[in-house]
Each structure stands twice: as structure tokens, then as C-alpha cells.
Amino acid sequence: MIESSRPIARPPLRTRRIDMRLAERSDARFVYELMLQQGNLTMRSFEEFEERFNSKALVGFIASTVRSGEPIGYTNVYDADLALGHAYVGAAVLPDRIGSGMGMEALGLTIDYAFSMWRFRKLYAGTTEASIGHFGSSLGDLLHEEGRLRDHLFFGGELWDLIILALYRSEWTAWRTEHQRLFDVVIGDRR
């Protein structure tokens, strides 16, 4: 059980390449189009999506490039259970940004934010075999498969297993401490 949901410390929401801001209802069209580009063909109409946009999210962010301000992705923390100390994290980036590392930067900032602002024991992420490789090798060592729902998602024209991955606070904190120099380079001088 977690001690409380009291904020601990506010982490940075900007790296040298991306800037994160809170998602607003006016961002629903961008996120809807982003999901369609990723092959999510089972989504409801835009009107229904817009009505429910961010309704299950504890927090949602739009990731934009620092250079141009162009939105490149969306991350969120959702389905949170503050009493039991867990939530889900999600991330989606424009197809032309996959492999650039920007999605991982946005996801890393979101994970850092979630563990810093709330006392979660662990964060879950749902993915498929088709996209599990997008998590990157360094973060991949921290993720543990905790469940698999067979033929659960219709994505890109076929059925896929939904793989539930878990990231534990203790492992994130240790990894984050060990890789602090990497974060300093990515985040830059915060003074």
C-alpha cells in the first residue's frame, strides 16, 4: 500500500529536443489522428473520442519539438489506483519520429513525473509484439511482462496479444540514479 498521494517533487518536463505541456481538449484532434496513423482502427468517432479525451487520465502531455514547437506525440498516466499504488502509462509518437529517441524521451519524462508526483509502486504499459521493440534496449531491461491477453487487440488489420509490462519504482529509481549523467545530457542545464 502507498503512504499517500501527496506530491513529492516536480520533475522537469523538457529536454534539449522536446517540451512537454499538459494536454487540453483542443489537442483531441491531434491525438485522434495520431492514433489512426498508428493503425488503431477500432476507435470510435472523433466526436465520441473528443468527448472522452483524457477522461481516464490522471495527467496527459503533448510532446513538441523545442526547435519548431511542432507536436510529435502524446503521453499519459491513466487508470490510476492511488490506494494500491499503480497506474498505466501510454505514449504515441508520429510515425516519422519513431526511432528518433524523442518518444522515449517523452515517455521517460512522463515516468519520472508519475513516480515523482504520486507514490506509485509500479507503472504498467500495454503493448503488442509489433511495438514492443519501440521501448528501446536500455529501458527494456526494466520492463517485466506481467500478463498477456491473447488475440485481444485488433491493430493494423490483425489480432494481437496485449502484453502488460510493469516498471517498478525501485528499479526505475536505481536505473535513474545510475544513468543520471545521461539524463543531465538529455535534459541539459536546468539552472
C-alpha positions, 0 to 999 in steps of 0.5 A: 500500500502507498503512504499517500498521494501527496506530491513529492517533487516536480520533475522537469518536463523538457529536454534539449529536443522536446517540451512537454505541456499538459494536454487540453481538449483542443489537442483531441484532434491531434491525438485522434489522428495520431492514433489512426496513423498508428493503425488503431482502427477500432476507435470510435468517432472523433466526436465520441473520442473528443468527448472522452479525451483524457477522461481516464487520465490522471495527467496527459502531455503533448510532446513538441519539438523545442526547435519548431514547437511542432507536436510529435506525440502524446503521453499519459498516466491513466487508470490510476489506483492511488490506494494500491499504488499503480497506474498505466502509462501510454505514449504515441509518437508520429510515425516519422519520429519513431526511432528518433529517441524523442518518444522515449524521451517523452515517455521517460519524462512522463515516468519520472513525473508519475513516480515523482508526483504520486507514490506509485509502486509500479507503472504498467504499459500495454503493448503488442509484439509489433511495438514492443521493440519501440521501448528501446534496449536500455529501458527494456531491461526494466520492463517485466511482462506481467500478463498477456491477453491473447488475440485481444487487440485488433491493430493494423488489420490483425489480432494481437496479444496485449502484453502488460509490462510493469516498471517498478519504482525501485528499479526505475529509481536505481536505473535513474540514479545510475544513468543520471549523467545521461539524463543531465545530457538529455535534459541539459542545464536546468539552472 
